């Protein structure tokens, strides 16, 4: 079978380099190229590729934002290609097949393609925990690097066939509802298909605080705290929003009040 492949990178030279390396493989069909995350989200929906070579550090929406917008269940097999080594652990957390450093070496690319063929040919497109742990350890050993955290700055939200890039600083709170998250700003509400726990790991804990099983608030927008006899609490936010916090999460609020 021919693997329908999409190349995503904001550098034209990098896209051309990957395409040239793929040209000698008769089993690969390059179906498109994208220069930014927003167009990649649209291209994945329109082209339905089997495999994506995905840059991480792109303006506006980065590689992780692309995966969040498309959704883990709908995301094609992904090979990250980047000039930075610090995202390796997070790349495998989102089930990336491989993590290639620029400039890409032909031998490493062949290894990544072999892994892609194995994944796409098998009935189960997920890796076991042991497989992931071994690959993370191997990549970190190869890179000589440890994990680093880069928190979400812009949130890609799909609306009516387009992608809205929303600054997370504009969000007053996130509230889970069914299979979606309501993303509230002072002016409006958007829907995001993601789990609240998954989103929480990508938000800066200095700026966002979980206050209940279903709600995360922007701490900079908290205007007033109203304790309740039950131990729960009500938070009044800028923009006149009101959210209910659970006593289970009260320690986080108390720590915030202590400064």
C-alpha positions in Angstrom: 0.0 0.0 0.0 1.1 3.6 -0.6 1.2 5.8 2.4 -0.5 9.1 1.8 1.8 11.6 3.5 1.5 15.3 4.5 4.5 17.5 5.3 4.0 20.4 7.8 6.8 22.8 8.5 7.0 26.6 8.5 10.4 26.5 6.7 10.2 25.9 2.9 13.7 24.5 2.9 12.8 21.9 5.6 9.7 20.9 3.6 11.8 20.5 0.5 14.4 18.4 2.3 11.9 15.9 3.7 10.2 15.7 0.3 13.5 14.9 -1.4 14.3 12.2 1.1 10.9 10.6 0.5 11.1 10.7 -3.3 13.1 7.6 -3.4 10.5 5.5 -1.6 7.9 4.1 -4.0 5.6 3.4 -1.1 5.2 7.0 -0.1 2.8 9.5 -1.8 3.2 13.1 -0.7 -0.4 14.5 -0.9 0.4 18.0 0.3 2.5 20.5 2.2 1.6 23.1 4.8 3.5 26.0 6.2 1.6 26.6 9.4 -0.5 24.8 12.0 -3.8 26.3 11.0 -3.6 25.1 7.4 -2.3 21.7 8.6 -5.5 21.3 10.7 -7.6 22.0 7.6 -5.4 19.8 5.3 -5.7 16.8 7.6 -9.5 17.1 7.6 -9.6 17.5 3.8 -6.9 15.2 2.6 -7.1 12.4 5.2 -3.4 11.5 5.1 -2.1 8.3 6.6 1.1 9.9 7.9 2.1 13.4 8.9 5.7 14.8 9.2 4.9 17.5 11.7 7.2 20.4 12.8 6.7 21.5 16.5 7.9 25.1 16.7 5.6 27.0 14.3 4.1 30.4 14.8 0.5 30.8 15.8 -0.4 27.1 16.3 2.5 24.6 17.0 2.6 20.9 16.4 0.9 20.0 19.7 -1.8 22.5 18.9 -2.5 20.7 15.6 -2.9 17.4 17.4 -5.2 19.0 20.0 -7.4 20.6 17.3 -7.6 17.4 15.1 -8.1 15.2 18.1 -6.1 12.1 19.1 -8.7 9.7 17.7 -8.6 11.4 14.3 -4.9 12.3 14.0 -3.0 10.4 11.4 0.2 8.6 12.4 2.7 11.4 13.3 6.4 11.8 13.0 7.7 15.0 14.6 10.5 16.8 12.9 12.1 19.6 14.8 15.3 21.5 15.4 14.7 21.3 19.2 15.4 18.3 21.4 13.4 19.4 24.5 10.0 18.2 23.4 10.8 14.5 23.0 8.9 13.2 26.1 5.8 15.2 25.3 5.9 14.0 21.7 5.6 10.4 22.8 2.9 11.3 25.3 0.7 12.2 22.3 1.6 8.9 20.7 4.1 10.2 18.1 5.7 7.4 16.0 9.1 9.0 16.1 11.0 12.2 16.8 13.5 13.4 14.2 16.0 16.2 14.7 16.9 18.6 11.9 18.8 18.1 9.7 17.1 14.8 9.2 19.5 11.9 8.6 18.4 9.5 5.8 19.0 6.4 8.1 16.8 7.9 10.8 14.1 8.7 8.3 14.2 5.1 7.1 13.8 3.8 10.6 10.8 6.1 11.2 9.2 5.0 7.9 9.6 1.4 8.9 7.8 2.1 12.2 5.1 3.9 10.3 4.6 0.9 7.9 4.4 -1.4 10.9 1.8 0.8 12.7 -0.4 1.3 9.6 -0.3 -2.4 8.6 -1.3 -3.6 12.1 -4.9 -3.8 13.4 -3.9 -1.9 16.6 -2.6 1.6 15.9 -1.6 2.2 19.5 1.6 1.5 21.3 1.9 -0.2 24.7 3.2 1.6 27.7 6.4 -0.4 27.7 7.0 0.4 24.0 6.5 4.1 24.7 8.8 4.1 27.7 11.5 2.3 25.8 11.3 4.7 22.9 11.3 7.8 25.2 14.4 6.5 27.0 16.1 5.7 23.7 15.5 9.1 22.2 16.5 10.9 25.4 19.7 8.9 25.5 20.4 9.7 21.8 19.7 13.4 22.4 21.4 13.6 25.8 18.5 15.7 26.9 15.8 15.7 29.6 12.1 16.8 29.5 11.2 20.4 29.4 7.7 22.0 29.6 6.3 24.5 27.2 2.8 25.6 28.1 0.0 26.3 25.8 -0.2 29.9 24.5 -2.8 29.8 21.8 -5.7 27.4 21.5 -6.9 26.3 18.0 -10.7 26.0 17.9 -12.4 24.7 14.8 -15.5 26.7 13.8 -17.5 26.5 10.6 -14.8 25.2 8.5 -12.1 27.5 9.8 -9.6 27.5 12.7 -9.8 30.3 15.3 -6.5 30.8 17.2 -7.5 32.0 20.7 -4.9 33.4 23.2 -5.3 31.4 26.4 -4.8 34.7 28.4 -8.2 35.7 27.1 -9.9 32.7 28.7 -11.6 33.3 32.0 -12.4 29.6 32.6 -12.8 26.2 31.0 -15.8 24.0 31.9 -16.3 20.4 30.9 -19.7 19.4 29.3 -20.1 15.9 27.9 -17.4 15.2 25.3 -16.5 18.9 25.0 -15.0 21.8 26.9 -16.7 25.1 27.0 -14.0 27.8 26.6 -15.3 31.0 28.2 -13.9 34.5 27.5 -15.3 37.8 28.7 -17.3 38.1 25.5 -18.2 34.7 24.3 -18.0 30.9 24.6 -16.4 28.4 22.3 -16.5 24.6 22.2 -13.4 22.5 22.2 -13.3 18.7 21.8 -10.8 17.6 24.4 -10.8 16.2 27.9 -10.3 18.7 30.8 -7.6 16.6 32.3 -5.7 16.5 29.1 -6.0 20.3 28.7 -4.9 20.8 32.3 -1.5 19.3 31.6 -0.9 21.8 28.8 -1.8 24.9 30.8 0.6 26.9 32.9 -0.2 26.0 36.6 0.9 29.5 37.6 -2.0 31.0 35.6 -4.7 28.3 35.6 -6.1 26.4 38.5 -8.4 23.4 38.7 -11.3 24.3 41.1 -13.6 21.3 40.5 -13.8 18.1 38.5 -15.4 20.1 35.7 -13.8 23.5 35.8 -10.4 25.3 35.4 -10.2 29.0 36.0 -7.7 31.7 35.0 -6.4 32.9 38.3 -5.9 36.4 37.0 -9.6 36.7 36.4 -10.7 35.8 40.0 -12.4 38.8 41.5 -14.0 37.4 44.6 -14.1 34.2 46.7 -17.3 33.3 48.5 -16.9 30.3 50.9 -19.9 28.0 51.4 -20.9 26.2 54.6 -20.3 22.9 52.9 -16.7 23.7 52.3 -17.3 24.4 48.6 -16.9 27.9 47.3 -18.1 30.2 44.6 -15.7 32.3 42.5 -16.7 35.5 40.8 -14.6 36.2 37.7 -14.1 39.2 35.5 -16.8 39.4 32.9 -19.4 38.6 35.6 -18.9 34.8 35.3 -19.6 32.7 38.4 -18.3 29.2 38.9 -18.7 26.7 41.7 -15.5 25.2 43.3 -15.3 22.0 45.2 -13.9 21.6 48.7 -11.7 18.8 47.3 -9.8 21.5 45.3 -9.9 24.2 48.1 -6.2 23.7 48.9 -5.2 25.3 45.5 -7.3 28.4 46.2 -6.0 28.7 49.7 -2.5 28.5 48.4 -3.3 31.3 45.9 -4.7 33.5 48.7 -1.6 33.0 50.7 0.3 34.4 47.7 
